[in-house]
Amino acid sequence: NDRLRAQQELSQNGRSILENMAKTVREKSLDTALTDEDTLTFLDGTVFQYTSPNILKNGSSMNPSSTRVSSVIFSQDATSAQPLILILMRLEKTYRGKTESMDFQTTISSRVYE
């Protein structure tokens, strides 16, 4: 079934993207001055940026061309010693003229203390 395959692909791609971002957030220090709703910037120069229809890591797309990123919101709580990053993301895939979408949400805490 094409719909099921599209949903499986969206799920797999979404998990992969979030796992990659989570690893970076946990291991690096966030540059809060250069981070906003569509960009996460780290002190070592690593940048995640939402530029429709892609999520980019240092300028390279993290999602395959068959999967579109239709929205991403990065939200930070840097008020505590252990910063938290909330990531909201929607992925879409079109098959046979129909579009499937899937939402993802995660909160990640940094292991780097300031």
C-alpha positions, 0 to 999 in steps of 0.5 A: 500500500502506497500510503503505508509506505509513505508513512513509514518513510516519513517516520523513518526520515523524521526519527533520523533527522531528530536523532542527528539534531539531538546528538548535536544539541547534547554534545555542543554549546548553543549560541543563544544570540544566533538561534531563532525559530528557524535556526539553531547555531552552536558555538563551534559553528554547527548550524541547523537551518530550516529553509523550505522544503529542507532542513540543513545542517551546515548547508547540506540537506538532512532530508531526502529529496522525496521528503519535504520539510513543511515547517520547523520551529526551534524554541529554546529555554536557556534560562537554566544551567542546562539549556532545553531545545524544543523542536517541532517539525512537519514532514510531507511526502506526495505519492500518486497525487496525494500528500501524507504528512507527519508531525514530530516533536521533541525536547532535548537537553544539553549535556554541556553546562555553562 
